[in-house]
């Protein structure tokens, strides 16, 4: 038995990824404006950091963002499981590989955009 026996089109993968990213979009639409209203220009600075200005508000916003990220990962896992006929090992392996590829891609792009030194 082969590990990758299910044929999946690229459009199906795009659909699952789009479905999984909905919580992050909701987070940026509702939580980011609250952060901007709470911290103002200091949200983008390091000195003073937003945590030093309002530690409770910053912690709550950080927890909200973390919750939305966990929700996104859960939806990605459920979508992959549905796409690959409910096999847990295959779903976990492909989810980890796809997250790893995306993470490496983001790291490469950021290493090119962020000035060094």
C-alpha positions as a printed Julia matrix, in Angstrom:
117×3 Matrix{Float64}:
   0.0    0.0    0.0
   1.33   3.4   -0.97
   1.37   6.36   1.38
   0.12   8.86  -1.21
  -2.67   7.0   -3.02
  -5.25   9.81  -3.04
  -5.19  12.11  -6.07
  -5.74  15.73  -5.09
  -5.89  18.71  -7.4
  -4.18  22.0   -6.7
  -7.55  23.75  -6.53
  -8.66  21.45  -3.72
  -5.51  22.3   -1.77
  -6.15  26.01  -2.36
  -9.72  25.59  -1.14
  -8.64  23.83   2.05
  -5.93  26.43   2.7
  -8.35  29.29   2.11
 -10.88  27.7    4.43
  -8.23  27.28   7.12
  -7.06  30.91   6.88
 -10.48  32.41   7.6
  -9.78  32.79  11.38
  -6.62  34.8   10.65
  -8.57  37.08   8.34
 -11.19  37.55  11.06
  -8.39  38.3   13.51
  -6.87  40.97  11.3
 -10.25  42.56  10.64
 -11.4   42.73  14.28
  -8.38  42.42  16.6
  -5.81  44.53  14.74
  -7.96  47.72  14.81
  -8.51  47.23  18.55
  -4.74  46.92  19.0
  -4.17  50.07  16.98
  -6.76  51.97  19.0
  -5.3   50.68  22.27
  -1.59  51.21  21.64
  -1.52  53.75  18.81
   1.86  54.32  17.2
   3.57  52.48  20.06
   2.22  49.21  18.68
   4.92  49.41  15.99
   7.81  50.58  18.18
  10.27  48.72  20.36
  10.94  51.55  22.79
   8.63  51.63  24.7
   7.11  48.3   23.83
   3.32  47.9   23.97
   3.8   45.43  26.82
   5.4   48.12  28.98
   2.57  50.56  28.28
  -0.4   48.28  28.94
   0.69  44.77  29.94
  -2.81  43.37  30.54
  -4.18  44.61  27.21
  -1.11  43.37  25.36
  -1.39  39.94  27.0
  -5.09  39.69  26.12
  -4.4   40.63  22.5
  -1.54  38.13  22.34
  -3.84  35.39  23.67
  -6.51  36.34  21.11
  -4.01  36.1   18.27
  -2.76  32.78  19.63
  -6.31  31.46  19.8
  -6.98  32.45  16.21
  -3.73  30.75  15.13
  -4.69  27.54  16.94
  -8.15  27.7   15.32
  -6.44  28.05  11.91
  -4.24  25.01  12.55
  -7.25  22.94  13.65
  -9.17  23.91  10.51
  -6.15  23.09   8.36
  -5.85  19.67   9.99
  -9.6   18.96   9.59
  -9.51  20.09   5.95
  -6.49  17.93   5.16
  -8.1   14.98   6.89
 -11.23  15.42   4.8
  -9.18  15.84   1.64
  -7.1   12.71   2.22
  -9.96  10.42   3.3
  -9.49  10.61   7.05
  -6.17   8.87   7.58
  -4.58  10.39  10.69
  -0.97   9.51   9.9
  -1.16  10.83   6.34
  -3.0   13.95   7.47
  -0.48  14.71  10.2
   2.51  14.08   7.93
   1.17  16.25   5.11
   0.12  19.03   7.49
   3.58  19.11   9.07
   5.3   19.04   5.68
   3.1   21.84   4.32
   3.62  23.97   7.43
   7.36  23.33   7.21
   7.5   24.36   3.55
   5.52  27.51   4.27
   7.74  28.28   7.28
  10.92  27.91   5.24
   9.43  30.08   2.49
   8.53  32.81   4.96
  12.01  32.61   6.52
  13.66  32.97   3.11
  11.49  35.93   2.13
  12.05  37.65   5.47
  15.79  37.09   5.3
  15.8   38.93   1.98
  13.55  41.78   3.15
  14.94  42.49   6.62
  18.22  44.41   6.64
  21.12  42.65   8.34
  23.56  44.17  10.73
